[in-house]
Structures are given as structure tokens and as C-alpha cells.
């Protein structure tokens, strides 16, 4: 049995520290409070410094002032110290990686020579990511030496391929520090799925190196593969991604660490929850009504999908098809408003819609592009709007299903709703996340945390986890309907989701209240207080291997 060696210090590095770009931000920002309670100021996050004002970052120049001056003098490390403006307010170092571009070729050669990482075919975001990771590793190394942590148990945790160069740099230049590397997805697996190739039905036949070459992600794949191999502990976030890594990276994870959440963002009191739900529904219905040129009944069924704009991977195509199926079906004659909340290339909030909202102008017919809240930079190339038009949605008063595309970050400053995502999510009656490629899936987890039933698939890590704990057969009555999805059952999936939504719509208020309670019961099982034990296991594995390695080198 593994002896649970506890770290004295944890350095956690990610491109998404104080930089909201995707799901890893949610992992780190929600997990921080649980770790902070145990480690306090011995937990230090490291993120990229882009120079611009950052609402997530509260600078404090008094923190580590002596070390900061020494780091700039000795290593040309330009860093800012402060707190991450999230629950727990953990310590953060933001590092400017741009001064290290002259070191790029030397760094790449060194990592190639030692670990065999091939950076020769790199392009796009590879350089920025690797140089940030290099700068983060130098921050850890200098902090370690400046504060004389040689007699401490120190863990450096790196997330995603974007920080792999940092893990390898420490392995070479500071081997006493135990490294943990988490792949939240695999580069090649995401590319296979994103390019429309069958990932799951042909998984056993794929060679990761060959597919990386074919899909032009060789350098990212090479870095990810070697980091997984040489980190003291390699982890991933779900069993489905573990299978992917075994095949494509030829390395099984040491620990599967499910993603949890903190419940403190959910309104606690019944009165506050009810008030926020009313406000959300009012805002959603008002925008939909102005766009469609008709009043929408307060009891209309509101359903949504959200997340990154990965059209096939996130199942956005399935969602629109489900709504089109309901639009043409006789199975339900009530009013439905569907929201696609997926950030795209926004040009600006619609001025006509903004004026109608500000001046409370009554619209009596659908606006131009009545399914769009913001104008897009490339309207003629957008897959969501193209599919909505192709399906024949008009959002006219006579249509029982109306669909609204909200193509922006719903952060309270979007210019139309001016509410956060959570302040709109609370107004939904159901959510749908029919993912094809989803290593975990925070969006359905957030949905049930608000007591809102959700539909997901067994190709999502969260969906697989839910199947192990839901007592009601993993259907909508239990709060989460987990649909079986394959490479070949698209039509069956669309019809199955439509049937689940109809089932929810037919429920009485008492039955919906019971489902909401089931949602909350399930969400309570996914809190970080339960899942953090997997992190402790990963830290212990990494520390033991680092100690064994150093001991072996000494003798």
C-alpha cells in the first residue's frame, strides 16, 4: 500500500491560471479553495503575464519582494506577485515569457537531446506555450533555491501539453522536485475527433505517432508523449481519456483524477434561488421575444447548450438537430426556446436589439437574423448560423421552437444580457451536452449543481462517472440522462434526446422538484472534498518516485 507522503509545497502551472480560456480554468479555480484550506501559502499558482489589466489578478508587490528582485536580477525573470481573485484567493505568480524567445532554439535542442521531443514541425501556439512553460519552470527553480527548500517535499504540477516543456526542464535541471503531469485530453485524440474521423470505433487501430503526423500535430504530440513518460506521476481526468492515452501516447496514467467543483457559486437560500431564477428567465425570454417579434409565454420550456465552439466534439450539431426534430414533431405542442451559448468570433452586440431592450420597443415581427444576439465577424463562414438557416428555423410567432445563438462569453459584460453564465443557467429547465469528445465535462456538472436536469453522453468523462453513481438507471428522473453515443448512431441519439426532453416537459411541478433534488444529491457527490483524495495520491506517487530517483543517483 502506498505511503501517503504529503507535499510541503505545491507549485501548479497552467496556461489558464488567471486566464479564462477553457475548462482547465474551471478545474483550477474551483479546486483552489480545497487545496488552500490544507496548504495555505504553500500553494503557489503560476500563469502567463500578458501585461494588460487582469480582473482575475490582484497584484501585491509586497509578496515575495526580495525573491522577485533576485529573480529578475539573476534569471531575467519578470514576474508579478499577488492573489487569484477566486474563492480562497491563492497566491499567484504571473510571469512574462516573451523575454525568453531568444532561448527558444537552445531550449528545444536541449529537450530533444535529453528526452527526444521533436519541435522541428512546430507552428501556431507551440512557441508561446513552450516558452511560458520554460519561464514557469525557471520561476519554480529559482524560488526553490532562493528559499532553500532542499529539505522539503516539493511538487510541481503541470497541466496539459502547453506546460510539458516546464515539467521536462525541471526533470533535467531540478530533479529533486517531484513532477505531476495531467493530460486533460490528448492532442492527437482531440485532432482525430475534430477532423471528423471515427475515434472510438477504431481506437485500437490508431497509432498515435502516425496520426499526429497525418493531422500535423507532431510537435505537440511528441511533447505530450514524452512528458507523460518522464513525469514522476502521469494523470488524466477520466477513464475514457485514460483509454485514449494508453493507445495514442502508449502510456497509461498512474492516477485518474476526476474533476470536482465547489458549491459556493450556487445560491443557497430558497428565496434567493427563486429570485435569481425569475430574473434569469425574464432576461432570456425578453431577448428571445425581441428577436422573434412576439411575446413568449412565461411558462415556455427553456433549454440550452454551452461550452467551447467545437461543433462536432461538443455536440452542437446534435443539439440543433434535436431542436429541429421537436419543431417538426407532434409529440409536444408547448413553446420551447433553445439557447446555444457558445463563444464565437463576435464583431459587436446587435445595436438594433440593444435599442429594443433599452427603450422597450415592441417588435411585431422577427428581426433580421432573428436567432442571433451579436453580429459575427465572419457571418458567412459560421457553422452554427449556417445549420440553423439550413434547418429552416424562422423564430416566427407560429413556430413552437425558437432557437437563439449567443456567440459570446457570458461574463456580465456582453452588451445584451449583461449577466454571467451562472446567472442565466439558473433560469433553464434543462440542459443538453451531447458530446462526442469530452474528457470530463464541467457544463453538465454545473447544471445539476443548480438543480437543473441535464442530458449528456457516455463519451464524456462526467457521463461515465454519473453512470456509476446515479440510482435511477441514469435517466432524466435521476437528474442526468446519459445517452449511449457511438460513431454510427447519430439519428438514434437525436431522437433519444428529443424523447428525454419531452419527458421532462410533461412532468408536473412536484415531479420536476423531485428531479431537481436528485440533481443536487448527485452534485454533492462530485464536490472537491471527495475528489481531492486522488490528487493526494498523485502527489504521493510523484514524491516517492522523485526520492527513489535521487537515492539511486546518490548510490
C-alpha positions in Angstrom: 0.0 0.0 0.0 1.3 3.4 -1.0 2.6 5.6 1.9 0.8 8.9 1.5 3.7 11.3 1.5 2.3 14.8 1.8 3.9 17.7 -0.1 5.2 20.7 1.9 4.9 23.0 -1.2 2.9 22.7 -4.4 3.6 24.7 -7.5 0.8 24.5 -10.0 1.4 25.8 -13.5 -1.1 26.2 -16.3 -1.8 28.5 -19.3 -5.2 29.1 -17.7 -4.1 30.4 -14.4 -5.8 33.9 -14.3 -6.5 33.3 -18.0 -10.0 32.0 -18.7 -9.6 30.1 -22.0 -11.3 26.8 -21.4 -12.2 24.1 -18.9 -8.9 23.9 -17.2 -9.6 27.3 -15.7 -12.6 25.8 -14.0 -10.7 22.9 -12.7 -8.0 25.0 -11.1 -10.2 27.9 -9.9 -12.7 25.6 -8.2 -10.1 23.2 -6.8 -8.0 26.0 -5.3 -10.2 26.5 -2.2 -9.9 22.9 -1.1 -6.1 22.9 -1.6 -5.8 26.3 0.0 -7.5 25.1 3.2 -4.7 22.5 3.6 -1.7 24.2 2.2 -2.3 27.9 2.6 0.6 30.0 1.3 2.5 26.8 0.5 0.3 26.5 -2.7 1.5 28.7 -5.5 -0.1 29.0 -8.9 1.9 30.2 -11.9 0.3 31.7 -15.0 1.3 33.8 -18.1 1.5 37.5 -17.8 0.1 39.3 -20.9 0.8 42.7 -19.4 -2.8 44.0 -19.8 -5.0 44.7 -16.7 -6.4 41.4 -15.5 -9.6 41.3 -13.4 -8.6 37.8 -12.2 -5.4 39.1 -10.7 -4.9 41.2 -7.5 -1.3 42.4 -7.5 0.6 42.6 -4.2 4.1 43.9 -4.7 4.9 43.2 -1.1 4.6 39.4 -1.6 8.0 37.8 -2.0 9.5 41.2 -2.8 13.1 40.0 -2.0 12.7 36.9 -4.2 11.1 38.9 -7.0 14.1 41.3 -7.2 16.5 38.4 -7.0 14.7 36.5 -9.8 14.8 39.5 -12.1 18.5 40.1 -11.3 19.7 36.5 -11.5 17.4 35.0 -14.2 15.9 37.9 -16.0 12.5 36.7 -14.7 9.9 39.4 -15.0 7.2 38.4 -12.6 4.2 39.9 -10.8 3.0 38.5 -7.4 -0.4 38.6 -6.0 -3.6 36.7 -5.4 -6.0 35.0 -7.8 -9.4 36.7 -7.4 -11.3 33.5 -6.8 -12.6 31.7 -3.7 -9.6 31.0 -1.4 -7.5 33.8 -3.0 -4.5 31.6 -3.6 -1.0 33.0 -4.2 -0.2 33.6 -7.9 2.9 34.5 -9.8 2.4 35.8 -13.3 5.5 35.5 -15.5 6.3 37.3 -18.7 7.7 34.7 -21.1 8.4 37.0 -24.0 12.0 37.8 -22.9 12.9 34.1 -23.4 12.2 33.9 -27.1 16.0 34.2 -27.8 16.4 31.0 -25.8 13.9 29.0 -27.9 16.2 27.1 -30.2 18.7 26.3 -27.4 15.8 25.0 -25.2 14.3 22.9 -28.0 17.6 21.3 -28.8 18.3 20.6 -25.1 14.9 18.9 -24.6 15.3 17.0 -27.9 18.8 15.8 -26.8 17.6 14.6 -23.4 14.0 13.5 -24.0 13.6 13.1 -27.7 10.9 15.8 -28.1 10.8 16.8 -31.8 9.9 20.6 -32.0 11.0 20.9 -35.7 7.5 20.9 -37.1 6.0 23.3 -34.5 3.6 26.0 -35.5 0.8 28.2 -34.1 0.7 28.4 -30.3 3.6 25.9 -29.8 6.3 28.6 -29.2 4.2 30.7 -26.8 3.1 27.7 -24.8 6.6 26.2 -24.5 8.3 29.4 -23.6 5.7 30.1 -20.9 6.2 26.6 -19.5 10.0 27.2 -19.6 9.6 30.5 -17.7 7.3 28.9 -15.2 9.9 26.1 -14.5 12.6 28.8 -14.1 10.3 30.5 -11.5 9.9 27.2 -9.6 13.7 26.5 -9.8 14.7 30.0 -8.6 12.0 30.1 -5.8 13.2 26.7 -4.6 16.8 27.7 -4.5 16.2 31.2 -3.0 14.0 29.8 -0.2 16.3 26.8 0.4 13.6 24.2 0.0 16.1 21.3 -0.4 14.8 19.6 2.7 11.1 20.0 1.8 8.7 17.8 -0.2 8.1 19.9 -3.3 5.6 19.0 -6.0 5.4 20.8 -9.4 2.1 20.1 -11.1 1.8 20.9 -14.9 -1.4 20.9 -16.8 -1.8 19.9 -20.5 0.8 19.7 -23.3 1.1 23.5 -23.1 3.2 23.2 -19.9 5.0 20.0 -20.8 8.3 21.8 -21.6 8.3 23.0 -18.0 8.0 19.6 -16.5 10.8 18.2 -18.6 13.0 21.2 -17.8 12.6 20.6 -14.1 13.2 16.9 -14.6 16.6 17.7 -16.2 17.7 20.7 -14.1 15.9 20.2 -10.7 15.3 16.5 -10.3 14.6 16.8 -6.6 11.3 18.4 -7.4 8.5 15.8 -8.0 6.6 16.4 -11.2 2.9 15.7 -11.9 1.6 16.0 -15.4 -2.1 16.0 -16.2 -3.4 15.5 -19.7 -6.9 16.9 -19.7 -7.2 15.5 -23.3 -4.7 14.1 -25.8 -3.6 16.4 -28.6 -4.0 13.6 -31.2 -7.3 12.3 -29.9 -8.8 15.8 -30.0 -7.5 16.2 -33.5 -8.9 12.9 -34.7 -12.3 13.8 -33.3 -12.2 17.4 -34.5 -11.4 16.3 -38.0 -14.4 14.1 -38.3 -12.6 10.8 -38.0 -14.1 7.9 -36.0 -12.1 8.0 -32.8 -13.8 5.3 -30.7 -14.9 2.6 -33.1 -11.3 2.5 -34.5 -9.4 3.3 -31.3 -7.4 0.0 -31.3 -6.2 0.6 -34.8 -4.7 4.0 -34.3 -1.0 4.7 -33.9 -0.5 8.0 -32.1 2.7 9.0 -33.9 1.3 8.2 -37.3 -1.9 10.1 -36.7 -0.1 13.1 -35.3 1.9 13.2 -38.5 -1.2 12.9 -40.6 -3.0 15.6 -38.7 0.0 18.0 -38.5 0.3 18.0 -34.7 3.6 16.1 -34.5 5.4 18.5 -32.2 2.6 18.9 -29.7 2.1 15.1 -29.6 5.8 14.5 -29.2 6.0 16.9 -26.3 2.9 15.4 -24.6 4.0 11.8 -25.1 7.5 12.4 -23.6 6.1 14.5 -20.7 3.7 11.7 -19.9 6.6 9.2 -20.0 9.1 11.2 -17.9 6.9 13.0 -15.3 7.1 11.3 -11.9 3.3 10.9 -12.0 1.1 11.0 -15.1 -2.6 11.6 -14.6 -5.7 12.3 -16.6 -9.3 13.2 -15.7 -11.5 10.3 -16.8 -11.4 6.6 -17.7 -12.3 7.5 -21.3 -9.3 9.7 -21.6 -7.1 7.1 -19.9 -8.0 4.6 -22.6 -7.1 7.3 -25.2 -3.7 7.9 -23.6 -2.9 4.2 -23.4 -3.4 3.9 -27.1 -2.2 7.2 -28.5 0.6 8.1 -26.0 1.5 4.5 -25.3 1.4 5.4 -21.6 -1.3 4.5 -19.1 -2.0 7.2 -16.4 -0.8 6.4 -12.9 -4.0 8.1 -11.4 -7.3 9.1 -12.9 -8.3 12.3 -11.1 -12.0 13.3 -11.8 -12.8 17.0 -11.9 -14.9 18.3 -9.0 -16.4 21.6 -8.1 -17.1 23.9 -5.2 -20.8 24.5 -4.5 -20.3 28.1 -3.2 -21.4 29.6 -6.6 -24.9 28.3 -6.2 -27.5 30.5 -4.4 -28.1 28.7 -1.1 -31.4 30.0 0.2 -34.7 29.1 -1.4 -35.8 32.7 -1.7 -32.5 33.9 -3.3 -32.5 30.9 -5.7 -36.1 31.6 -6.7 -35.4 35.3 -7.2 -32.4 34.6 -9.4 -34.3 32.1 -11.4 -37.1 34.6 -12.1 -34.6 37.2 -13.1 -32.8 34.8 -15.4 -36.0 33.7 -17.1 -37.2 37.2 -17.6 -33.9 38.2 -19.3 -33.8 35.2 -21.5 -37.5 35.5 -22.6 -37.2 39.2 -23.1 -34.2 38.8 -25.5 -35.9 35.9 -27.3 -39.1 37.9 -27.6 -37.5 41.0 -29.1 -35.6 38.9 -31.7 -38.6 36.8 -32.7 -41.1 39.7 -32.7 -43.6 38.1 -30.4 -44.3 37.7 -26.7 -43.2 34.3 -25.3 -45.2 32.7 -22.6 -43.6 32.8 -19.1 -44.0 29.0 -18.8 -42.1 28.3 -22.0 -39.6 25.5 -21.7 -36.0 26.8 -21.8 -33.1 24.6 -22.8 -29.5 25.3 -23.6 -26.1 24.1 -24.6 -22.9 25.9 -23.8 -19.1 25.4 -23.8 -16.3 25.8 -26.4 -17.1 26.2 -30.1 -16.2 22.6 -31.1 -19.0 22.0 -33.4 -18.9 18.2 -33.6 -16.9 17.4 -30.4 -19.3 19.3 -28.1 -22.4 18.0 -30.0 -23.6 21.4 -31.1 -24.8 19.8 -34.4 -26.8 17.3 -32.4 -28.4 20.0 -30.2 -29.6 21.9 -33.2 -30.9 18.7 -34.8 -32.8 17.8 -31.6 -34.5 21.2 -31.6 -35.4 20.8 -35.3 -36.8 17.4 -34.5 -39.0 18.9 -31.8 -40.0 21.7 -34.1 -41.4 19.3 -36.6 -42.8 16.8 -34.1 -46.3 16.4 -32.8 -45.0 14.9 -29.6 -45.1 18.2 -27.9 -47.1 21.4 -28.7 -45.8 23.7 -25.9 -43.4 26.5 -26.5 -39.6 25.9 -26.4 -36.8 28.4 -26.5 -33.3 26.8 -27.1 -30.1 28.8 -26.4 -26.7 28.0 -27.9 -24.3 29.8 -25.6 -21.0 29.2 -27.4 -18.4 31.9 -27.8 -17.6 32.6 -31.5 -15.9 35.5 -33.4 -18.1 38.3 -32.2 -17.9 41.6 -34.0 -20.3 43.5 -31.7 -23.6 43.3 -29.8 -26.5 44.0 -32.1 -27.4 47.7 -31.9 -31.0 47.1 -33.0 -31.5 44.5 -30.3 -29.8 46.7 -27.7 -32.1 49.6 -28.6 -35.2 47.4 -28.5 -34.2 46.3 -25.0 -33.1 49.7 -23.7 -36.2 51.5 -25.0 -38.6 48.6 -24.5 -39.6 48.8 -28.2 -42.3 46.3 -29.0 -41.2 44.2 -32.0 -44.1 42.7 -34.0 -42.1 40.5 -36.5 -38.8 38.7 -36.4 -35.7 40.8 -36.7 -33.1 40.3 -39.4 -31.2 37.1 -38.4 -33.7 36.5 -35.5 -31.6 33.8 -33.9 -28.5 35.9 -33.3 -27.8 38.2 -30.3 -24.4 39.5 -31.6 -23.1 40.1 -35.0 -20.2 37.8 -36.0 -17.0 38.8 -37.8 -17.5 36.1 -40.4 -21.2 35.5 -40.7 -20.9 33.6 -44.0 -18.5 31.1 -42.5 -20.2 30.3 -39.2 -21.3 26.7 -38.9 -24.0 27.3 -36.2 -25.8 30.0 -38.1 -25.5 28.1 -41.3 -27.1 25.0 -39.8 -29.9 27.0 -38.2 -30.7 28.6 -41.5 -30.4 25.3 -43.4 -32.7 23.5 -40.9 -35.4 26.2 -41.6 -35.8 27.9 -38.3 -37.6 31.3 -38.6 -38.3 32.1 -35.0 -41.7 33.4 -36.1 -44.6 33.5 -33.7 -46.1 30.5 -35.4 -43.0 28.4 -34.6 -43.3 26.4 -31.4 -39.5 26.1 -31.1 -37.3 29.1 -31.3 -33.5 29.0 -31.2 -31.2 31.7 -30.1 -27.4 31.8 -30.7 -25.5 33.7 -28.0 -22.0 33.7 -29.6 -20.1 35.5 -26.8 -18.6 34.9 -23.3 -21.5 35.5 -21.0 -19.4 37.3 -18.4 -21.7 40.1 -17.3 -20.3 42.5 -19.9 -21.6 41.1 -23.2 -23.7 44.1 -24.1 -27.1 42.2 -24.4 -27.7 40.2 -21.3 -25.0 41.7 -19.2 -25.3 38.7 -16.8 -22.9 36.0 -16.0 -23.3 32.5 -17.3 -24.4 31.2 -13.9 -27.0 34.0 -13.7 -28.6 32.7 -16.9 -28.1 29.0 -16.4 -30.3 29.1 -13.3 -33.2 30.1 -15.5 -33.1 26.9 -17.6 -35.5 24.0 -17.4 -33.0 21.5 -18.8 -29.6 21.5 -20.5 -28.2 19.2 -23.2 -24.5 18.4 -23.8 -24.4 15.6 -26.4 -20.6 15.4 -26.6 -18.7 13.3 -29.0 -15.3 14.2 -27.5 -15.4 15.3 -23.8 -12.6 14.2 -21.5 -14.6 15.4 -18.5 -17.5 17.9 -19.0 -18.0 20.7 -16.5 -21.1 22.1 -18.1 -23.4 19.2 -17.2 -21.9 19.1 -13.7 -22.6 22.8 -13.2 -26.2 22.3 -14.5 -27.0 19.7 -11.8 -25.3 21.9 -9.2 -28.1 24.4 -9.9 -30.8 21.7 -9.7 -31.3 21.6 -13.5 -31.5 18.2 -15.2 -29.1 17.5 -18.0 -28.6 15.2 -20.9 -25.0 14.1 -21.7 -23.3 11.0 -23.3 -21.2 8.1 -22.3 -18.4 9.6 -24.4 -18.0 12.3 -21.7 -16.0 11.6 -18.6 -18.7 13.1 -16.4 -21.3 10.9 -18.1 -19.3 7.8 -17.4 -18.8 8.9 -13.8 -22.6 9.6 -13.4 -23.4 6.1 -14.6 -21.6 4.7 -11.6 -23.5 6.7 -9.0 -27.0 7.5 -10.3 -29.5 5.2 -8.8 -32.4 5.7 -11.3 -30.9 4.0 -14.3 -29.0 7.1 -15.4 -32.1 8.6 -17.0 -33.6 12.0 -16.6 -35.6 11.2 -13.5 -32.3 10.8 -11.6 -31.1 14.3 -12.8 -28.7 13.1 -15.5 -29.7 11.2 -18.7 -26.5 9.5 -20.1 -27.1 8.7 -23.7 -25.1 6.0 -25.4 -23.2 7.5 -28.3 -21.1 5.8 -30.9 -19.5 6.8 -34.2 -22.6 5.5 -36.0 -25.8 6.2 -34.0 -26.3 10.0 -34.7 -30.0 9.7 -35.7 -30.8 7.4 -32.7 -29.0 9.9 -30.4 -31.0 12.9 -31.7 -34.3 11.1 -31.3 -33.4 9.8 -27.9 -32.5 13.2 -26.6 -35.7 14.7 -28.0 -37.7 12.0 -26.2 -35.9 12.8 -22.9 -36.7 16.5 -23.3 -40.4 15.7 -24.0 -40.4 13.5 -20.8 -39.2 16.5 -18.7 -41.7 18.8 -20.3 -44.6 16.5 -19.4 -43.6 16.4 -15.7 -45.7 18.0 -13.1 -44.2 20.7 -10.8 -43.9 18.2 -8.0 -42.1 15.7 -10.3 -39.7 18.4 -11.6 -39.0 19.4 -8.0 -38.1 15.8 -7.2 -35.7 15.7 -10.2 -34.1 18.9 -9.1 -33.4 17.4 -5.7 -31.9 14.3 -7.4 -29.7 16.8 -9.3 -28.5 18.3 -6.1 -27.9 15.0 -4.4 -25.7 13.9 -7.3 -23.8 17.2 -7.4 -22.9 16.8 -3.7 -21.1 13.6 -4.6 -18.9 15.5 -7.1 -17.5 18.1 -4.8 -13.8 18.6 -4.5 -13.9 17.5 -0.9 -14.5 14.0 -2.3 -12.2 14.1 -5.3 -9.2 15.8 -3.8 -8.0 12.4 -2.5 -6.9 11.5 -6.0 -4.6 14.5 -6.1 -3.1 13.5 -2.8 -2.5 10.0 -4.2 -0.8 11.6 -7.3 1.4 13.8 -5.1 2.5 10.8 -3.0 3.4 8.7 -6.1 5.4 11.6 -7.5 7.3 12.3 -4.3 8.2 8.7 -3.8 9.5 8.3 -7.3 11.5 11.5 -7.0 13.0 10.4 -3.7 13.8 6.9 -5.2 15.4 8.5 -8.2 17.6 10.9 -6.1 18.6 8.0 -3.8 19.6 5.9 -6.8 21.7 8.6 -8.3 23.5 9.1 -4.9 24.5 5.4 -4.8 
